[in-house]
Amino acid sequence: MHELSVCQAMLAQVEAIAKRENASQVIRIVIHIGPLSGVVPELLQQAFTIARAGSIAAKAELETALQQVRVRCQQCGAECDVSANRLICCKCGDFRTQLISGDELLLASVELTREDND
């Protein structure tokens, strides 16, 4: 299950952000997942429960936002949302398309808590 290693890498980024921002706790993490990213959101949620243990994000919630697959037609220039298994232009029907989005796995936001030391 490579989702565990994905979570570990994501948590390393989150911990670096939390350290930079002098945070005491991570409350929520939002990630964007494209259907062509190779990551299964349900498995990522399960792996996150394991990976977050003992970290600054031990009580954090993981929110996943699914992204659309979007292509640009190299023939007519149209951009359209398509299904993951049918990367065909929605305007002219040509198969020569370029993937614009849908293969991403992005750390979109991190909600932190800071302790006031005044």
Phi, psi and omega in degrees: 000102182284350177299330178295316178292328175297315178297318180297319178293319178296317180293329175296319176296314181298318179295323177295319178295314181298319178296315180299325182266007181055043182274149177263340183201149173259127183265315186212142176234130178244128177234149176256130182236125174271149181297339181262011182285341183086008180248131178266116184307319181295319178290326177295319177300316180295317180294325180298321179301323179282313187292329184283344183303129178079004180256177177294344180256024185302331180249012184286153174261137176256121178250126179251133177245119181281135181257157178277153170274125182231135181233158172243128180284129178280348180271306185251349178085000181291148173246134180209155173279134183227171175276157186297335182253013180214081185271055183251144180301132180281345179272302187253350178082006181289148181270350182274087182238159178244132180288126178261316179207164180124351179248013185270156169222099188242136171280105188275316179201157179225125177260125187241161171240135176247143173269131177280124180250039181281000000 
